[in-house]
Amino acid sequence: MVGLALAGCGGGSSQSAGEPSGNFAVDVSTASFPGHQTLAQHSDMVITVRNAGSKPIPDVAVTITDAQDGTSAQPFAEDIQMPGVADASRAVWVVDQAPCPSGAAHNCAPLGPGGVYQTGGPGGAVTAYANTWALGHPLGAGRDATFKWGVTAVRPGVHVIHYRVAAGLNGKAKAVGAGGQPVAGTFVVNIGTKPRRSYVNDAGQIVNVP
């Protein structure tokens, strides 16, 4: 399979112009996020989507949602129940690195073989749609697209985070799994209150102490 760099998108209507209708077969071949983390620990959430059908998927997109608040909360955040606040969203994780648009203009650096790219900052391949990152171009039959977020935990406790996969951005192209069900998943993460300890060894490497 071939990993593809994520491409950025512009504003609303142009992102989904000409999207075809129909169901598109999708497999999530990788969905990983550590279930036990500590404050200030950097972790990676990785979701690899494979086109399991025989026709190109118009535009693979992944939406990150909160278990209770959906997309009303910012991605990797939760809404607090406090009247009068201008913004109820409070970060559970800070996004250090997000899926990145392809192309030298975005100063993306390859993470490894397969052409998967990533850069700093929360923008990345984020779209005009709430909490959603997209590939930005069709995904051919039998090919993979990897979405990788680097995040740092900033709020302790047990948190539930959902993701769902779409085959396009305006709802006409639907991603379906085996049996025709929607493609989605859940991570349950326990963030401990003690920050992870680390030190720099003689070789200049950062060593994390369990």
SULNORWO-V466181 format. One record per backbone hydrogen bond with DSSP energy under -0.5 kcal/mol. CO is the residue of the C=O (numbers start at 1). NH is the residue of the N-H. If there is no record, write none. Layout:
CO:NH, CO:NH
This chain:
1:3, 2:144, 4:146, 11:14, 11:15, 12:15, 12:16, 13:16, 14:17, 16:19, 22:174, 24:176, 25:52, 25:53, 27:29, 27:50, 30:48, 32:46, 35:190, 37:192, 38:41, 39:196, 41:153, 43:151, 44:46, 45:149, 46:32, 47:49, 47:147, 48:29, 48:30, 49:145, 50:27, 50:52, 51:142, 57:139, 60:135, 61:166, 62:133, 63:65, 63:164, 65:162, 66:70, 69:72, 70:66, 70:73, 74:77, 76:92, 76:93, 78:90, 80:82, 82:85, 88:80, 90:78, 92:154, 92:155, 94:96, 94:152, 96:121, 97:150, 98:119, 99:125, 103:106, 103:108, 104:107, 109:118, 112:115, 116:111, 116:112, 117:100, 118:109, 119:98, 121:98, 123:126, 125:134, 126:9, 129:132, 131:64, 132:127, 133:62, 135:7, 137:60, 138:140, 139:57, 140:143, 143:51, 144:4, 145:49, 145:147, 146:148, 147:47, 149:45, 149:151, 150:96, 150:97, 151:43, 152:94, 153:40, 157:159, 157:191, 159:189, 160:67, 161:187, 162:65, 163:185, 164:63, 165:183, 166:61, 167:59, 172:22, 172:174, 173:167, 174:24, 175:183, 176:26, 177:180, 178:181, 181:177, 182:184, 183:165, 185:163, 187:161, 187:189, 189:159, 189:191, 190:37, 190:192, 191:157, 192:39, 193:195, 197:209, 199:201, 199:207, 201:204, 205:201, 205:207, 206:208, 207:199, 208:210, 209:197
